[in-house]
Amino acid sequence: MSTFTLGGIHPPEHKELACGVAVEVCKPPQRAVVPLSQHIGAPCKALVEVGQRVVAGQLIGNPEGFVSAPVHASIAGKVTSIEAFPAPIGRMVPCIVIENDKSDEWAVFEDDPNYMERAADVLKGRIKAAGIVGMGGATFPTVVKLSPPKEKKIDAVIINGAECEPYLTADHRVMLESPKEVVGGLKILMKVLGLNRGYIGVEENKPDAIEKMKAATSGDKDIEVYTLVTKYPQGAEKMLIKSILNREVPAGGLPMDVGVVVQNVGTAYAIYEACRAGKPLVERVVSVTGQGVVSPKNLKARIGTPVAQLLEVCGGLKGGAVKVISGGPMMGFAIYDLDTPVTKGTSGIVVMEDNQIVHRVKFNHCIRCGRCVEACPMGLMPLMLSVYSEKGLYSDAKDYHLFDCFECGSCTYVCPSKRPIVQQVRLAKTMVKP
């Protein structure tokens, strides 16, 4: 088994709540709120007007820059408004609101059973047109990852099946229920990048998924399935590359700097659907789980579905529920409005009960115990980033490699003083330039 060397933690997994529950199709929402910005980069420009009828899969948002991704309607119906709504990350973003007319009419897609015979540029164009982004939560436009500068020679692509965040099981279920499609997405990526080596990394706490992936790749000598040690944050790109290829991404660098492209399991599945069936990214599997949910499930939900509907399908909230998180508990965001819509990056909805939350009005001083340094997978000094940010010395925080922190939350998890280290890092990043 493989793993990264620096830091890491072992928070309670709680995967058992939903890992054994097969994916259930969630009915389309009565009203879909489709954000024009569901990705890192420039937001899209609306291509529709209020009062216009659209069908599912229709292009409704056009990318305004290279680092961007198109947006499609997830239901059929009339556009009732174009206005700002809260996104899962907390800020307001422009959205297209569609009222469902119950027809469930879809745009016409091109089914192509011979998709692997197409030129790499054709497949890349389909991925771009489908609006695919990183579905593990980062939401980086996939086509940008597939367009490295000529001087960056890519020789390996990794499918990230680690799903190391506690509670989340969406990728686990996709690997169990659609292994051939995931492998199909990997093969498309290999062809687009002109590679003959592909890897799939899965944590050891998913033995059934490992078995499925190995069965789906049997006979493919160019693809290797790696069993990874269960250790958070094993699924982070830089950790995954270290674990599988023993390559270290340099400070301030990207995976392409060491010749690697990493894509999520859900992303690989979406790539297969786009290139095989011409289907844009308008739905995804979401884990709705946690001790605060009556019946945890894995739901295939349309983009724009309100979180409230997902919770209703799962039997609603228990009486002790106090916090709803979009994403996982380590890197996700607590949401304040249950009408917040599902986006391309919504990997899970986790509901925590009151007895799971550490309530502290005021955090304590750093005691210099060094636990955050031991836990940091990037080899940083989180205590210094935290203290400098707290004092408003943001430039000094930058000197401690502020932007090499990817906010995994390991430091905050182990801090005995319960300091909000990740929040302080995020604040410092907004106050200085990279």
Secondary structure, 3 states (H helix, E strand, C coil): CECCCCCCECCCCCHHHCCCCCEEECCCCCEEEEECCCCCCCCEEECCCCCCEECECCEEEEECCCCCCCEECCCCEEEEEEEEEECCCCCEEEEEEEEECCCCCECCCCCCCCHHHCCHHHHHHHHHHCCCECCCCCCCEHHHHCCCCCCCCCCEEEEEECCCCCCCCHHHHHHHHCHHHHHHHHHHHHHHHCCCCEEEEEECCCHHHHHHHHHHCCCCCCEEEEEECCCECCCCHHHHHHHHHCCCCCCCCCHHHHCEEEEEHHHHHHHHHHHHHCCCCCEEEEEEECCCECCCEEEEEECCCEHHHHHHHCCCECCCEEEEEECCCCCCEECCCCCCECCCCCCEEEEEEHHHCCCCCCCCCCCCCCHHHHHCCCCCCHHHHHHHHHCCCHHHHHHCCHHHCCCCCHHHHHCCCCCCHHHHHHHHHHHCCC
